Every structure is written in structure tokens, then in C-alpha cells.
């Protein structure tokens, strides 16, 4: 590993030791955050899989009903039957916090009184059309929930990747570099201390020799 240039002083050594302690604590916190996000991400993925299979199954059933209705009903009657909506709804989009990650929160609001009646008469329509429209109305909340979960998965995946990169940068670059610099400064300080001690002993020896020569 390439060593950065540092001043081998005790002040720099103290600063590096404090920075290393902070980096180690930050590394642990980021690892814990990454692991918890992974746990929640896996839970969302499983829930997304189950919900998607459910929605696709019901959508397939509804589309099958529409196809049968189209084959058994006049085109004009079918268009008139589905021309007007049975009810009016709005979707409120908000945000919720998951491990410091903002993910979408979708809420379905129905306008007016809730009614299960279809907006057309049953005299000229088929049972398949009635069932298909009822199924589409039932799966709408599930489709919104599916969209919410899938977007949450995307945002969590992005944040997990960012956190993973930070963890790796600390674990494999910053922390080892700080430890290498600390070893380098410690070695230099020890070397300077040994050099100073050797010089002191040499000076002491010379003074003693001069004192003996003067006696």
C-alpha cells in the first residue's frame, strides 16, 4: 500500500490515533446499517414476489374475462358499458423513512360514497364483463402497493450499494492507511528517541573522560 507523506511528530500521531478511532466506530455503524438495510431489503423482495404473482394472476383472470366479453357482446355495447367509471379515486403520494432512506408511500382515497354497483345495467352485458371489472377494482390497491414496494426496493438497493462502498473504503483503504502511518510515525519517534539517548550517553561519556583527565 502506498504510504502518504506525514510529519513524524507526536502531535500528528495523536491526531491520527483519534482519526483512526473515529473511522473504526464509523465503520462499525455503517456495517450495522448495511446489514439492517439488507434484512429489510430481503423482506421487501419476498413480499414483492408474492404480491406480483398475486396481481399477475388476478390480472390474467380479468383480461380473460374481457376477452370473452368482447367475443360475446357487441362492440358498441361493450364500449358503452365501460365508458363511465364506477367510482372516482385519488392517489396521495408521500414519503416514509426506512433506515434514513426516503421511500414512497401511496394511499388510495375514494371520492364520494363507496358503492359496489357497476355503472351500467345488466340487461345487455355478460357475466364475464361484470367479473372482470370487479376484479380490476379489487386489484387496484394491490397494484399501488406493488408499485410502492418496487420503488422502495430500488431506493434501498441504491443506498445499500453506497453504504457498501463506504464500508469497503474504510475497511480496505482508510483504516489500513491510518494504521500504516501510525506505525511509521511510531517507528520514527522511537528511532529519534534512541538517537537522542545515544547522543546523551556519548556526551556524558566525553564529560566523564574530561573530568578524569583534569584530575
Secondary structure, 3 states (H helix, E strand, C coil): CCCCCCCCCHHHHHHHHHHHHHHHHHHHHHHHHHHHHHHHHHHHHHHHHHHHHHHHHHHHHHHHHHHHHHHHCCHHHHHHHCCCCCCEEEEEEEEEEECCEEEEEEEEEEECCCCCCCCCCCCCCCHHHHHHHHHHHHHHHHHHHHHHHHHHHHHHHHHHHHHHHHHHHHHHHHHHHHHHHHHHHHHHHHHHHHHHHHHHHHHHHHHHHHHHHHC
